Amino acid sequence: MPTNFSQLKPPLLWKHFEKILTIPHCSGHEQAIGDYIISVAKANGLEAHKDKVGTVLAAKKASAGREKSAGIVLQAHLDMVCEKNSDTVHDFAKDPIQTELKGDWLQAKGTTLGSDNGIGIAACLAVMEDKDLIHGSLEFLFTVEEETGLTGANKLEPGSLKGKMLFNLDSEEIGAFTIGCAGGADSEVFLPLAWDKASGAAHRLKVFGYRGGHSGLDIHTGRGNAIKLLARILDRARRQSDYGLAGIEGGNKHNAIPREAWADLVVPPDKVEGLKFLIEKTFAEIRVEYQAVEKEAAVSFTPSEGKPAEVLSAASRNAYINLLLALPHGVISMHPEIPGLTETSTNLAIVRTSREEANIHCSSRSSIASALESVRDVIRAVSELAGAKIALLEGYPGWMPNLQSQLLKKLKALHTKVVGKEPEIKAVHAGLECGIIGEKHSGMDMISFGPTIEHPHSPEEHCNVKTVEEFWTFLTAALRDLT
């Protein structure tokens, strides 16, 4: 049954989230949702406009008697990570996201939900529309392409915001204040390929059913990387059997752990059954390693329609597989002083094969700039050993925690008063836009909070509706009480 959003609280927020579900807004395609926000703003008498990259800025005047209160910026990002299960029929460019409510958890049917950061957007729109809220002067900042490179924050013009306090509404744990985040940078590897004539039967080897998830927030959970595990199977197979490799594909987003990957093989007819047995045996061994966290993991080895005219030369095949095996993935180090916080990690995110080269995308994070540089040096060194070229893409800064923040002090006291307990103070191993915004607007006092959202960036994403109500209650109390 479709979700009955009219029964959820707060009604204004859920009204806008329900609308957001119908508007395409994958990263790089935020025009329509930006237009919707401007229409809501103008319908409520607010000034609103887009900047040169599509980021939306709006402003709401202070309530009567609150004109002298300090200005507050409410910030969310417009884009969502668009991921779906391979057996789900859904076109993110036009199809509304279908949802279902299971107890207190809202989730989508086979796709990402977009509660990251749709709940933050909906909260801002509800604040715009709510005539009964008491507040000082407000600004609203809706950035583009946060998920693919923090583009909106990076391109934000210095001086475009007047307020000196910022609420980033992109956190995913109720009762927690995020006051710091990791910096990050991506690396692209290009391995030149040589080809030989193909001979044999075409088959596709596919590993699938992995949970995936956020490449920062979930990197420490021990989930399988489909690309790395496919490479292990290919490596075992080439050492014990015979096949030609026509291509490898896997992963979709730089900030998502790969859930699926496949390789197109050409196999001598008399080797097919033996190779199939070897693949299944190898996968069974690997599956034991992940049995606690990857219960739906699976492998298939099936005939393909048609047959590639060429396969990689033996040297190219071996270099390709060795490179995928050797490139690092996962946690590099944990924070020595903050229990449970990943300090440095890297995600082998995407692999694609073309006639000229293999293209491999790695995404690395760290709360320490030198550690981030070090892991990228490892990626560079491994790539050069394989004969590949590498592009070290420009990264983004981390957000250094400020435990002396006056905003933090005030909101901690208010949280205790409103919610009945002190908030947890934490930093996250993910990129938030606060680091960039803070660099562009010196003196900005920032904090990030939100409702509970689990497994963002994957079709397992779900949002706890009870915590959305608590999030709204605290947000509106903060707008009312901060002066």
N, C-alpha and C positions, 0 to 999 in steps of 0.2 A: 504493500500500500504506500502511496505517496505520503511524505511527511506532512503533518498538519502543523505548519509553523505558527498559525494563529494561537495555538495553545501554549506556546513557549514564551518564557519571560527572559528579558524585557521585550515587549511586543514591537517597539520601534526598531530595535536592533535586528530582530529576526525577520521583520518585514523587508529590510534592506538586504539581509543575507539571502533570503529567498530570491530576491530579484537578481542578486549577483550571480547566483547559480545558473541563470539563463543567459548571462553575458559572456561571450568568449573573452578570455584574458590570459592566455598563455604568455610566457615571457616573449617580448617583442611584438605583441599584438594587443596592446592595452588601450588603443584609441577609443573603442566603444565604451569601456568601463570609465575611462576618463571623461567622456562626454556625459555619461550618466551622472557622475559626481557633480559636474558643473551644472547640469540641469537641476539637481536637487538643491545645490547651493543657491542658484539664482531664484528658484521657486520659493526659497525661504529668505530672500532679500540679502543674501551674502554676496560679497565680491569674490570672484573666482576666475582663474585663467590657467592656461598651460604655458610652460616655458618651452624653450626651443627643442627639447628632447621628448616632450609629452608629459613631464611631471606636472601634477595639478597642485596649485596653491590656492587657498581660500582663507577668508578671515571673517570672524563673527564679533561684533561689537560687544563690549562688556554689558552685563546686566546693570540696571539702574542702581546707582550707589556703589558700584564696584569698578568704576572707571580708573581708580588709582591702583588697583591690584596689579601685581606683576603679570606680564603676559605669558601665556602657556602655549606651546606648540604641540599639537597632537599629530603623530606621524605613523603612517602605515605604508606598505608597498602595494602597488596595483596588480602585479603579476602573480601567477601561480605556477607551480610545477605540474605539467600535464603528463601524467603517467597512467597507463591502463594495463590490465592483464591482456595477454595475447588472445584470449578467447572472448574478450568483451568487445562488442560492436559499438563504437562511440567515436564521433568526430568532434574533437574539441573546438574546431573552427566554427561549428554551428549548433551542435547538440547541447541542450541543457543537461547539467549534471543531475543524475537521478539519485535520490537519497532514501535512506531508511533509518528509523529510530529504533535502536535496540536498548531498552532500558533507558539509561541516562546518556547513552552514546549515540551521536549522529555520525553516520558514515555514508559514503557513496557506494554505488553498485558497480564494482569492478574498476573504478577509477580513483584518482586522487579527488579529495573532497574540495580542496581550495579554502579550508578554514584558515590555512596559512597563506595569505594574511587576510582572507575575506572577513573574518570576525573583526579584525582591527579596522578594516574599511567600514564595515557595517556600524561599528561603534562610533566612528567619526561622523558618519551620516546621521545617526540617531542624535548625536549631540547637536549637529547643525539644526535638526528639525524640532528638537524638544524645546517648546516655549516656556516650560516651567523650571528649567535648570537655572540655578544661580551660579554665576561665574564671572571672572575677569575677562579681559580681552583674549580672544582665542585665534590661533592660526592653525590651519590644517595643511599638512604636507603629505602628498600621495606620490611616491616615487615610482619610476618605471624600471623594469629589468633588474630588480634586486636579485632575483634568483640566478641570473646568468652573468653577473658582473658588476652589480651595484651601480649601474649606469646613471640612474636618476640622481643618486646622492653624489656621484663623482662629478656630474655636470651641473650640479646646483650652483647658481651664482652666489659668491660671497656677498653677504649683506641682504639677501633676499628674505631673511627672517628677522623679525624685530624682537620676539620673545627671548627670554634668557633661561627658560625652563622648558625641557622637552620630554614628553611622554612617548616613548617608542612602544607601540602596541603590537609587538611582534614576538613576544615571549610565549612559552607554551607549557607553563606549569603554574597553576593557581597557588597563591600564597608565597610566591617567590619574586624577589626583585633582582633583576639582572643588572649588574653595574660594570660589566666588562666582557669582552669577547676576543676571540682569536683573529689575527690577521690571516690572509691567505693569498695564494698565487697559483696559477696554472702553468703547466708545461705541455707543449705539443711536440710529439716525436714523429719523425718522418723516416721510415725505413725503405730505401729503394729496393725494388723487386725485379727478379729475372724469371723468365717463363720457359717451359718446355711443352712439347706436344702431349696432350692427355691421351691415356689409353686405359680403358676399364669401365666399370659401372659407377654411375654418379649416385652418391648418398649424402644426406645431411645429418651431421651429428649435432645435437642440440641439448644443452643443459638449461633447465628452466624451473620455475616454481620457487625460486629463492625470494626471500622477503624484501631485499633491497633496503631502502630507507635513506635517511639523511646522512650524507657523507661526513658530517661533523658530529651531530648529536647522537648518531647510532653507530659510529665507527668502532666503539669500544665493546659492542654487544656480541661480537664473535660471529656475525652473520657472514655467510659465504658470498664471495665475489664470483659471479658466474664466469667472467672472463678468465680469472686466475685458475678456476677449477677446470674449465675447458682446456686451458693450456696444459694442465697436468695430465689430462686424459690423452691429449694429442702427443705429448712427450712420451708417455708410456707406450702408446700405440706405435710410434715410429721406431722405438727401440726393440719391439718384439714382433712387428708385422710390417706390412708394406702398403703404402697408399700415397696418392698425390693430393696435395692441398691446393684448392682453387680459391679459397678466401676464408676470412674470419670476420664476423660481425658481432658486436655486443655493446650493451649499455646505450643510454639515451641522453643523460644529463650529466654535466660535470660534477654536480653536487648531489648525485644520487648513486648509491652503491648498486652496481649492475645486477639485475635480477635474472636476465636471460642472455645467452650467447650461443652462437652456432658456427660451425665450420662446414664448408662444402668440400667433400672428398671425392676422389676418383680411385676406385679400388679394383684390383684384378679380380675377375669373377670367382676364382678359386680361393680367394682370401677373404671374401665377404663374411662368411659365417664365423671364421676364426677371429676376425677383427671385431665383429659384433659381440662375441663372447668376451673378448679382452676388454672392450669398452664397458660392458655391464659389470664385469668383475672389478675393474678399477673404480667405477663409480660407486659400487657397493662399499668398497673400502673407504672412499672419501666420505660417503654419507655417514659412516659411523662417527667420523670426527665432528660432524655438525648435527648429530641426531637430536641434541637438546634444543636447538634453535631453528633448524630448517626441516621441519616435519613434512613439508610439501615438495621438497626438492625431488627432481626427476631428471631422467636422461632419455633421449630417443635417438635411434639410428635407423633411418628410413630411406628407401630409394627416392631419388629426385627425378622430376620430369626434365627431359633433355639431358645434355651432357656438356660440361665446359670443354671448349676446344683446347684449352691450355691449363696446365697446373704449374705451380712454382717449381723452379729448379730445386734440386736437393739442398743446395747451399742456402737459397733464399728461405725455403721452408724451415730449415733448421735454425737459421738466424732469427726468423720471426717467432718461432716457438720459444727459443731461448730468451729472447728479449721479453716476451710476456711473462715467462717464468721468473726472470731476474728483477724486473721492475718492482719496487717496493709497493706494498699495499697494507693499510691497517694502522694500528697505533704504533708510533715510534717511541713515545715516552709519555708517562703520566706526570701530572703536576706534583712536585715533591711536597708541597705544603697544603694543597686543597684536595682532600680525599675525593676520589671518584672523578676528578676533572682531567680529561685528556689534555696534555700540553702540546704535543706535536703528532700529526698524523698525515697520511697521504692516501688518496683514493685513485686506483687505476680505473678510470671511469668509462672510457669509450674506446672502441677499436673499430676501424673501418678499413676495407681493402679496396684499392683501385688498381688499374692496370699499371700505373707508374710506381705506386708506393703503398705501404701500410701507414695509416695515420692513427696514432695512439695519444689519448688525452689523459693527463694526470692532474689531479687537483690536490694541493697540499695546504695544510693549515698549521699555525702555531701561535701561541701567545708570546713567543720570543722571536724577534726578528732574525737573530743569528741562527736559531734552530730551523726556522723556515728556509733560510738560505742553504743550510747544510743538507736538508732532505732534497732540495732541488739540485744540489751538487751531485748527490747520489744518482738521481734520475739522469742527469746529464752524463755522468761518467759511464753508467750502464749503457746508455744509448750510444755513446761514442764507441764503446767496446764492440757493440753489435754492428757498427758501420752506419749508424743512423745520424741524421741531423736533428737538432732540437731548437725549438723557439721557447725561450723563457718569457712568458707573458707578464705584463705589468700586474702587480698585485694591489691589495688594499690594506690599509693599516688596521691594527687592532685597537681596542678601546681599553685604556688603562683604568682599572678600578680606582675610584676615589672614595675612600672610607670616611673622609672628612666632609663630604658633600652636604651642604645645608638642605638640599632637596631630599636627599636620602634620610636625613635626621627627621625632617618634618613628616615624610610619608611613613616612616617606621612607626612613629607615634600615632599617626592617624589610622594605620592598619590595625594596630593593637586596639584602638578605640572602636573601630567600625566592625572588624572581623572577630575580635576577641583573642587574637594571638599575634605575636611578633612574626613578621615575614622572614623567610629564609633569604639570606643575602648570598648571591652566587655570581660566578662568571660562567660563560658557555664556550664550548669548542665549536663555534659557528660564527659566521660573519653577520654582524649587525651593522646597520648603516650609521650607528652613533659615532663610530670612530672617524668616519669621513666627515659627517656633519660637524662634529666637534672641532676638526681641523679647520673647516671653512668658517665657523662661527665661534671665535675665541670667547671663552667665558660661559659657554652654554652648559648649564647643569642638567644632566640627563639621567633617565632611569627607564628601564624596560620592564613591562609586566603584561600579563594576559591570562586567558583561561587555560585549562588543561587540554592540550592537543597531543595525541600520540601518533607516532609513525608517519610524520609528514613526508612528502615527496614519494610516497608509495601508495598503492591501492588499499593498503591497510589503514590509511589515515582515518582517524576518528576524533571527534570533539565531544567533550563532556558538557552537556547543556546546563547542568546545575552550576558548574563553575563559570559559565558565561554570565549567569545571573549575578554571581558573587563578584566577578570582574567588573560588571557594570555598576553595581552598588558602590564598590570602592572607587572606581573612576569618577563617578559623579560626585562622591563625597570629597575627593581630592580637588575637583574643579570648584566646588563650593567653598572649601575651607582654606585653600592656599591664597595668601594675600601678598 
